[in-house]
Structure formats: C-alpha cells, structure tokens
Amino acid sequence: MSLKEPFAAGDSVIHRLDPRAKIVVAALFAVLIAAATTYATALAGLALALICLALARLPLRQVLVRLLVVNSFIIFLWVVLPLTYPGDPLWRLGPLTATRQGVIFTGLITLKSNAIIIALIALVATIPVVTLGQALHRLKVPDKLSHLLLFTYRYIHVFEQEYQRLVQAMKIRGFQPRTDLHTYRSYGYLAAMLLVRSFDRAERVFQAMLCRGFSGTFYSLKTFSWQLRDHLFLAGSLPVLAGLL
C-alpha cells in the first residue's frame, strides 16, 4: 500500500521538467514571496503561481480542497490580526477596534500564503515523493534529510493504520471520548503506545536494512538529465524571480 499522489501523475509541461529545476525555482519563489512587503509583489507572485498551475493541468477540485485547508487557518488571522495590529481605527464593535493597517497586513499574508501554496502544488507536488528525495540528494541536500523524507513517506501510512487499530481496540472495550480525566488519560496512553510501537518498528526496519548491506547510501536506477526545456525553464524563471525583488 502506498500513499496517494494525485498530482504526481501527468504529462503536462510542468510534469516533464527536471525535478531539480522545479525544486530550485519553487524554493527561490517561496523565499522571495515570503519576504515580500508590497501588494504588487504578492499579486505578481500569485499571478505567476496561477500560470504554473494552469500549465500543470492539475485537477482543479483537488487543488481547491488543499487551498481550503490552508485558508481555514488564515481565517483565524483575519479574526485576530485586524484587532491587535496597531494603526488607524477602521471600525469599532464595542471594546474591539479593527485597524486599517491590520486589515492591509492580513490581506498581504493571505495573498502571499496562497501564492506560495499554489506554486508548491504546481512545481513540487507534481514530483513523485521518491523522485523528490533523489532529486534533493542530487542537489547536495544532506543525506539524512533526504532519507528522512523517503522513510516518512514510506511508513507514515503504516503508523496511521496502527493508530486506527489502537482506536478500534479502545472502542471494542467500550471507550467513549468525553471531556473528563479518564478520556485525557486514555488518549495519553494511546499516544505513548503509538510512539513505542513506532520506535520498535523503526528498530526492526533498521536492523533489516543492515542485514541487507545498507551503508547509508540509497542507489537508484533513475537518472536525471538536463534537456532544452529545462534550460529554457530556468532561463525564463530566474529573470522573472529577480524582477520580484
């Protein structure tokens, strides 16, 4: 069983690009947009991200679902920041006062967050996770980080299944969650048991790898080769990213 990667399969222009080129451009874009302080830069970044999304030809519904998850957290910023950010009063509701600077700042965060997420979906989510780990290794990212990414992807669904089994066992024994000390203690035991079983499985996996001669290096039959489209993608992206400055 493997985790689903709904955006990794495809034959669009973005999918055919070299993963290393997409990772470099996505990282530079995220840094520049995160550091942006003007609406012009944020809007330009959002426009560029939408262009990449259109070129990737991803299923719009699944993209919107992921954007909805991100923006559900941003809603809390709209509730808090306008009321706590210092500036000129925009409107008052009893003891609460929203400032114009707070609304502007929150709007800027909203634009930047959506631009970064859309760009990462278009550029990084279109790379299979295994290929992503190998590409990071080729980009000289420390081996331990690359291995951690690959192992997390490989075993996170295993731990999720283990969690579901433990929860099902609790329900069979008549457990019903409530807001009392017994419920909190039971969930604490659940988290501790999941941690212990995860550690035990990690030890078994590591010992199995050592028995198979693992020496800290993953070998892959997949090769990366720069093609004309990758050169054109970088040659076009770098000036555009520089223009965001």
C-alpha positions as CSV (number, residue, x, y, z in Angstrom):
1,M,0.0,0.0,0.0
2,S,1.3,3.5,-0.9
3,L,0.2,6.9,-0.2
4,K,-1.8,8.6,-2.9
5,E,0.0,11.3,-5.0
6,P,-2.8,12.8,-7.1
7,F,-0.7,15.5,-8.7
8,A,2.4,13.4,-9.5
9,A,0.9,11.6,-12.5
10,G,0.6,13.7,-15.6
11,D,2.1,14.6,-18.9
12,S,1.9,18.4,-18.8
13,V,4.8,20.8,-19.5
14,I,5.4,21.1,-15.8
15,H,5.4,17.3,-15.2
16,R,8.1,16.8,-17.9
17,L,10.5,19.3,-16.4
18,D,13.6,18.1,-14.5
19,P,12.7,17.8,-10.8
20,R,15.9,19.6,-9.8
21,A,14.9,22.7,-11.8
22,K,11.4,22.7,-10.3
23,I,12.8,22.4,-6.7
24,V,15.2,25.3,-7.2
25,V,12.6,27.6,-8.8
26,A,10.0,26.7,-6.1
27,A,12.4,27.3,-3.3
28,L,13.5,30.7,-4.7
29,F,9.9,31.7,-5.4
30,A,8.8,30.8,-1.8
31,V,11.6,32.8,-0.2
32,L,11.0,35.9,-2.4
33,I,7.3,35.9,-1.9
34,A,7.6,35.2,1.9
35,A,9.9,38.3,2.1
36,A,7.6,40.5,0.0
37,T,6.3,43.6,1.7
38,T,4.1,45.1,-1.0
39,Y,0.8,44.1,-2.6
40,A,2.3,44.5,-6.1
41,T,4.9,41.8,-5.4
42,A,2.3,39.5,-3.8
43,L,-0.1,39.9,-6.7
44,A,2.6,39.3,-9.2
45,G,3.7,36.2,-7.3
46,L,0.1,34.9,-7.2
47,A,-0.3,35.5,-11.0
48,L,2.9,33.5,-11.7
49,A,1.8,30.7,-9.4
50,L,-1.6,30.5,-11.2
51,I,0.2,30.4,-14.6
52,C,2.3,27.4,-13.3
53,L,-0.9,25.8,-12.0
54,A,-2.5,26.2,-15.4
55,L,0.5,24.7,-17.2
56,A,0.5,21.7,-14.9
57,R,-3.1,20.9,-15.8
58,L,-4.0,19.6,-12.3
59,P,-7.5,18.6,-11.2
60,L,-9.0,21.9,-10.0
61,R,-11.2,20.4,-7.4
62,Q,-8.4,18.7,-5.5
63,V,-6.3,21.9,-5.7
64,L,-9.2,23.9,-4.2
65,V,-9.6,21.3,-1.4
66,R,-6.0,21.9,-0.4
67,L,-6.3,25.6,-0.6
68,L,-9.4,25.4,1.6
69,V,-7.4,23.7,4.3
70,V,-4.7,26.4,4.2
71,N,-7.2,29.2,4.2
72,S,-9.1,27.8,7.1
73,F,-6.1,28.7,9.2
74,I,-5.8,32.1,7.6
75,I,-9.3,32.8,8.7
76,F,-8.0,32.9,12.3
77,L,-5.6,35.6,11.2
78,W,-8.5,37.7,9.9
79,V,-10.2,37.3,13.3
80,V,-7.1,38.3,15.4
81,L,-4.7,40.5,13.4
82,P,-7.0,43.4,12.5
83,L,-8.0,43.7,16.1
84,T,-4.5,43.5,17.5
85,Y,-2.3,45.3,14.9
86,P,-1.6,48.9,15.8
87,G,-2.8,51.6,13.4
88,D,-5.7,53.8,12.4
89,P,-9.1,52.6,13.6
90,L,-11.2,51.3,10.7
91,W,-14.3,50.3,12.6
92,R,-15.3,49.6,16.2
93,L,-17.5,47.0,17.7
94,G,-17.9,47.6,21.4
95,P,-14.4,47.3,23.0
96,L,-13.0,45.8,19.8
97,T,-11.2,48.1,17.3
98,A,-10.0,46.9,13.8
99,T,-7.2,48.9,12.3
100,R,-6.7,49.7,8.6
101,Q,-3.0,48.7,8.8
102,G,-4.1,45.3,10.4
103,V,-6.5,44.6,7.5
104,I,-3.9,45.5,4.9
105,F,-1.3,43.3,6.6
106,T,-3.6,40.4,6.9
107,G,-4.6,40.7,3.3
108,L,-0.9,40.7,2.3
109,I,-0.4,37.5,4.3
110,T,-3.4,35.9,2.6
111,L,-2.0,36.7,-0.9
112,K,1.5,35.5,-0.1
113,S,0.3,32.3,1.5
114,N,-1.9,31.3,-1.4
115,A,0.8,32.2,-3.9
116,I,3.4,30.0,-2.2
117,I,1.0,27.1,-1.7
118,I,-0.2,27.2,-5.4
119,A,3.4,27.4,-6.6
120,L,4.4,24.4,-4.4
121,I,1.4,22.4,-5.6
122,A,2.3,23.2,-9.3
123,L,6.0,22.6,-9.0
124,V,6.8,20.3,-6.1
125,A,3.6,18.2,-5.8
126,T,4.0,17.2,-9.4
127,I,7.1,15.3,-8.4
128,P,6.7,11.7,-7.0
129,V,8.0,11.7,-3.5
130,V,10.6,9.0,-4.2
131,T,11.9,11.1,-7.1
132,L,11.8,14.2,-4.9
133,G,14.1,12.6,-2.4
134,Q,16.5,11.5,-5.1
135,A,16.5,15.0,-6.6
136,L,17.2,16.6,-3.3
137,H,20.2,14.2,-2.9
138,R,21.4,15.3,-6.3
139,L,21.1,18.9,-5.2
140,K,23.5,18.2,-2.3
141,V,20.9,18.2,0.4
142,P,22.3,16.3,3.4
143,D,21.7,12.5,3.0
144,K,20.0,12.3,6.4
145,L,17.3,14.8,5.4
146,S,16.7,13.0,2.1
147,H,16.5,9.7,3.9
148,L,14.1,11.1,6.5
149,L,11.8,12.3,3.7
150,L,11.8,8.9,2.0
151,F,11.2,7.0,5.2
152,T,8.5,9.3,6.4
153,Y,6.7,8.9,3.1
154,R,7.2,5.1,3.2
155,Y,6.0,4.5,6.8
156,I,3.5,7.3,7.7
157,H,0.6,5.2,6.4
158,V,1.8,2.3,8.5
159,F,1.7,4.4,11.6
160,E,-1.8,5.7,10.6
161,Q,-3.0,2.1,10.3
162,E,-1.5,1.3,13.7
163,Y,-3.3,4.3,15.2
164,Q,-6.6,3.1,13.7
165,R,-6.1,-0.4,15.1
166,L,-5.5,1.0,18.6
167,V,-8.5,3.3,18.4
168,Q,-10.7,0.4,17.2
169,A,-9.4,-1.7,20.2
170,M,-10.4,1.1,22.6
171,K,-13.9,1.3,21.1
172,I,-14.4,-2.5,21.3
173,R,-13.6,-2.2,25.1
174,G,-16.3,0.3,25.4
175,F,-14.3,3.5,25.3
176,Q,-16.3,6.7,24.6
177,P,-14.5,10.0,24.5
178,R,-15.7,12.6,26.9
179,T,-14.3,15.8,28.5
180,D,-13.0,14.1,31.6
181,L,-9.8,12.9,33.1
182,H,-10.3,9.3,32.0
183,T,-10.5,10.4,28.4
184,Y,-7.4,12.5,28.6
185,R,-5.5,9.7,30.3
186,S,-6.7,7.2,27.7
187,Y,-5.5,9.4,24.8
188,G,-2.2,9.9,26.6
189,Y,-1.8,6.1,26.8
190,L,-2.7,5.9,23.1
191,A,-0.1,8.4,22.1
192,A,2.5,6.7,24.2
193,M,1.7,3.2,22.8
194,L,1.8,4.6,19.2
195,L,5.2,6.1,20.0
196,V,6.6,2.9,21.5
197,R,5.3,0.8,18.6
198,S,6.7,3.3,16.1
199,F,10.1,3.1,17.8
200,D,10.0,-0.7,17.8
201,R,9.2,-0.9,14.1
202,A,11.9,1.6,13.3
203,E,14.4,-0.6,15.1
204,R,13.3,-3.7,13.2
205,V,13.4,-1.8,9.8
206,F,16.9,-0.5,10.6
207,Q,18.2,-4.0,11.5
208,A,16.7,-5.4,8.3
209,M,18.4,-2.8,6.3
210,L,21.8,-3.6,7.9
211,C,21.3,-7.3,7.2
212,R,20.9,-6.3,3.5
213,G,24.1,-4.3,3.5
214,F,22.8,-0.8,3.9
215,S,25.7,1.6,4.3
216,G,23.9,5.0,4.4
217,T,23.5,5.4,0.7
218,F,20.5,4.8,-1.5
219,Y,21.2,3.6,-5.0
220,S,18.6,4.3,-7.7
221,L,18.2,3.3,-11.3
222,K,16.6,6.7,-12.1
223,T,18.8,9.2,-13.9
224,F,18.3,12.9,-14.3
225,S,19.4,14.7,-17.5
226,W,19.0,18.4,-18.4
227,Q,17.2,18.9,-21.6
228,L,16.4,22.0,-23.6
229,R,13.1,22.6,-21.9
230,D,14.8,22.6,-18.5
231,H,17.4,25.2,-19.7
232,L,14.5,27.4,-21.1
233,F,12.5,27.0,-17.8
234,L,15.4,28.2,-15.7
235,A,16.5,30.9,-18.2
236,G,12.9,32.2,-18.1
237,S,12.3,31.8,-14.4
238,L,15.4,33.4,-12.9
239,P,14.9,36.9,-14.6
240,V,11.2,36.8,-13.5
241,L,12.1,35.9,-9.9
242,A,14.8,38.6,-10.0
243,G,12.1,41.0,-11.1
244,L,10.1,40.2,-8.0
245,L,12.8,41.9,-6.0
